[in-house]
């Protein structure tokens, strides 16, 4: 279980938007995309659908993509 799965939904969603904002301003690293993937995965388990950035799949590891598709 990731830390994100323990967060309240509203905090999780706000954190998602902050990470996306950092990505859009160019403060990007592979770790940020990985963290974004963990946030999206935790949200989807709660029935919350969050968009992935257009270049998300170029930066994220294959295992996390498989988890998101479940």
N, C-alpha and C positions, 0 to 999 in steps of 0.2 A: 504494500500500500504506500503510495507516494504522499508527501506532505500535502499536496493539492487536494487529495481526496478527503482530507481532514478539515479543510477550510470551509467556512459557510459559503453558500452559493453566490451571494452578492459580492463577497470579497474576491472569490475566484474569478467572477466575470470582470470586476474592476481591474484585477491584476492582469487578466488577459488583454484588456484594452491598453493598459500601460505598456506591456511588452510589445504589442503590435505598433504602438506609437513610437517606441524606441527603434523598432525595425524600420519603420517608414522614414525615420530621420537619419538612417544610415548607421546607427549604433548596433550593428549586426555582428553576431558571432555564431558559430555552429551551436554553441551552448544555449544561446537564446532560442534558437529554433527547436532544440531538444526540449527546453523548458516549456515552450509554447505547445509542443506536442503533448507533453504531460498534462498541461492545463486542459487542452482540448479533450484528451482522453478522460480525465476526471469529470469534466462537465458532461460528456456524452453518456457516462454511466448514470448520471442523474437525469438524463433526458433533455439536457441543454445542448442545443446545436450551435457551435461557434465556427465561423469561417476560418479556413486556412489561408495564409498568404499565397499569392500566385506561385511564388518560387519555393514554397514550403517543401515540396517533395524532392527538390534538388539538394536540400540541406539536411534533411532528417534521415536517420538510420532506418534501414529496412524493417527491423523488428518492431519499431514503434508504429510504422505504417500498418503492419499486420495487426497490431493491437487496436488501432483506430478503426480498421475495417470490420472488426467483430461487433 
